[in-house]
Each structure stands twice: as C-alpha cells, then as structure tokens.
Amino acid sequence: MSIMVNIYYTGTNGNARKFAEEMERSGTARAIREEAGNLRYDYFFPMADPETVLLIDCWESQEAIDIHHGSWMMEKIAGLRIKYGLHMKVERYECSEGGIPERDSHFIKE
C-alpha cells in the first residue's frame, strides 16, 4: 500500500507558481524525489484557478513520510510557503495494490 498526498497551494499574484518554480530551481524538489520511499513528487497547474498549484506527492509508507518530515527539506518548504504567503489544502489517500479494477479498464486508452 502506498500513500498519496495532494497538496493545493494557493496564493495571490502568481505566488503559488513562483513557489513551485523555486522548489524546482533550487533543487529541493529533485532532492525530495531522490529520497528513499518517494514514488512521485510533481506539480500541476489547475486551468480553472491560476492562483493554485497542485502537488501530487506519493510515498511507499508512513515511515518514509515521517523521515521526509524530519528532513532539511521541510524547513526549506516552510520558509518558501511563508515567503510566498501561501495557504494549503491537503488530501490524503491510501492506495491499494493491484491498480485499476478490471471493470474500469475498458475506459482507459493507453
């Protein structure tokens, strides 16, 4: 079972996008992707809301998340959230193994 966390960062004046750009440019996002247990760390930009950035963050286990939360990267992220005046909404999902159920697979075109 893996854990997926969706984090919506919202700001004003394009600050959410600037936050994501600085995370990438500074190498912090890359460092998170290289952490043991990280399965995905990607930013997306909702078309209907230019002031929000969606981070999809996926981990192998709660233990991997806990180690990440104790890392230097969390201090960097917290500082950038303050710098850009961002608010957060968080969703957490536990993903079961086995992928897409057979009954849904015919809706997917690869």
C-alpha positions as CSV (number, residue, x, y, z in Angstrom):
1,M,0.0,0.0,0.0
2,S,1.3,3.5,-0.8
3,I,0.2,6.9,0.4
4,M,-0.7,9.7,-1.9
5,V,-1.0,13.3,-0.7
6,N,-2.5,16.1,-2.8
7,I,-1.5,19.5,-1.6
8,Y,-3.1,22.6,-3.0
9,Y,-1.0,25.7,-2.6
10,T,-3.0,28.9,-3.1
11,G,-1.7,32.4,-3.1
12,T,-2.1,35.7,-5.0
13,N,-0.2,37.5,-7.8
14,G,1.1,34.2,-9.2
15,N,2.9,33.3,-5.9
16,A,1.9,29.6,-5.9
17,R,3.5,29.2,-9.3
18,K,6.6,31.1,-8.2
19,F,6.8,28.8,-5.1
20,A,6.8,25.7,-7.4
21,E,9.3,27.2,-9.7
22,E,11.7,28.0,-6.8
23,M,11.2,24.5,-5.4
24,E,12.4,23.1,-8.8
25,R,15.1,25.7,-9.5
26,S,16.6,25.3,-6.0
27,G,16.9,21.5,-6.4
28,T,14.7,20.9,-3.4
29,A,12.0,19.1,-5.4
30,R,14.7,16.9,-7.0
31,A,16.1,16.1,-3.6
32,I,12.7,15.0,-2.4
33,R,12.2,12.8,-5.5
34,E,15.5,11.1,-4.6
35,E,14.5,10.3,-1.0
36,A,14.1,6.7,-0.2
37,G,10.4,5.8,-0.4
38,N,9.3,8.7,-2.6
39,L,7.3,7.5,-5.6
40,R,6.2,10.8,-7.0
41,Y,6.6,14.5,-6.4
42,D,5.1,16.6,-9.2
43,Y,3.5,20.0,-9.5
44,F,0.4,20.7,-11.7
45,F,-1.4,23.9,-12.5
46,P,-5.3,23.8,-12.5
47,M,-6.6,25.5,-15.6
48,A,-9.6,27.0,-13.7
49,D,-7.6,28.5,-10.9
50,P,-4.4,30.3,-11.9
51,E,-3.6,31.1,-8.2
52,T,-3.3,27.5,-7.2
53,V,-0.7,24.8,-7.7
54,L,-1.4,21.1,-7.0
55,L,1.4,19.0,-5.7
56,I,0.9,15.2,-6.0
57,D,3.2,13.6,-3.5
58,C,3.3,9.8,-3.2
59,W,5.2,7.6,-0.7
60,E,5.8,3.9,-0.1
61,S,4.9,4.1,3.6
62,Q,4.1,6.3,6.5
63,E,7.7,5.7,7.7
64,A,9.1,7.2,4.6
65,I,6.8,10.3,5.1
66,D,7.9,10.6,8.7
67,I,11.6,10.5,7.7
68,H,10.9,13.2,5.0
69,H,9.1,15.3,7.6
70,G,12.2,15.3,9.7
71,S,14.5,16.4,6.8
72,W,16.0,19.7,6.0
73,M,13.7,19.9,3.0
74,M,10.7,20.6,5.3
75,E,12.4,23.7,6.7
76,K,13.0,24.9,3.1
77,I,9.4,24.3,2.1
78,A,8.0,26.0,5.2
79,G,10.2,29.0,4.5
80,L,9.1,29.3,0.9
81,R,5.4,29.0,1.9
82,I,5.9,32.0,4.2
83,K,8.0,33.9,1.6
84,Y,5.1,33.5,-1.0
85,G,2.2,33.8,1.5
86,L,0.6,30.5,0.6
87,H,-2.3,28.7,2.1
88,M,-2.7,24.9,1.9
89,K,-5.5,22.4,1.5
90,V,-4.4,18.7,1.9
91,E,-6.0,15.5,0.8
92,R,-4.5,12.1,1.8
93,Y,-5.3,8.7,0.1
94,E,-4.1,5.2,0.8
95,C,-3.6,3.4,-2.4
96,S,-4.2,-0.4,-2.5
97,E,-2.1,-2.6,-4.7
98,G,-3.5,-4.1,-7.9
99,G,-4.1,-1.0,-9.9
100,I,-7.2,-0.3,-11.9
101,P,-10.1,-2.8,-11.4
102,E,-11.0,-4.8,-14.5
103,R,-14.5,-3.3,-14.7
104,D,-12.9,0.1,-15.2
105,S,-10.1,-0.8,-17.5
106,H,-12.1,-0.5,-20.7
107,F,-12.4,3.3,-20.1
108,I,-8.7,3.7,-20.3
109,K,-6.8,4.2,-23.6
110,E,-3.1,3.7,-23.4
